[in-house]
Amino acid sequence: MEEINRFFNDKNEVRSDAEIDRSQAGEYLEAVKAFSRLTYQSLYVIDYQTRAFEYVSDNPLFLCGKSAEEVKEMGYAFYFQNVKPEDVELLIKINEAGFDFYEKIPVNERKLYSISYDFHLINGKKNMLLVNHKLTPMFLTEKGQIWKSLCIVSLSGNTSAGNIVVSKEGSDELWKYDPEADRWEKGEKIKLSQREYEILGLYASGQTINEIGEKLFISADTVKFHRKKLFEKIGVNNIAEALTYAKTNKLL
């Protein structure tokens, strides 16, 4: 239990007597379940008052061979059994830094923020799977603490753990966390041209270079020219990395 508590922060301690407007939750789990049926991503809900998982979807990506119910019952013990040990320490550090960051946000804006990062799941005895984890608050206490949050897990297109980014809905600002320096660095989302958005979106839908050219009434070479400029702008080497960057930084 002491190990599990390392994932929780005193700044977000939601006591049993915390003031919570429970009517805000309503039948929200039905909406989460419906969403899980429509996405390839794995979903789960954290309840910070009970320090447990309230819901875990059936998507096998996050389950490491277990059933959704087994992972739900394990809660945060799941991480200690199924995450690369050094990545567990990274997750704990991200958790601490994230709540320090969150505490400085005005209460009325806290639901607008989300955090994204990558870590390794141990999928079998030797197989390591790098996944991306996005977390955003769903419901808050009257004092602005996170009561419940939604977590989405998908395959990462990066090559290493970390890549910690906080973004705000409706804003071009973002913050990147450097675990070594224990510092948040403020930046801005990269702005793409209309043509770059179109090409990236068509790649995301599975179109080939020639198909993209036909849809946009431009040559394949022109598509390649815009793609090259896009790669240079966001600092990637191929379209898979570009799509991962776009997903992480909410460019699409």
Beta strands, then each sheet from edge to edge (+ up, - down):
strand 1: 42-47
strand 2: 52-56
strand 3: 113-122
strand 4: 128-140
strand 5: 146-155
strand 6: 162-168
strand 7: 173-178
strand 8: 183-188
sheet 1: 2+ 1- 5+ 4- 3+ 6- 7+ 8-
end
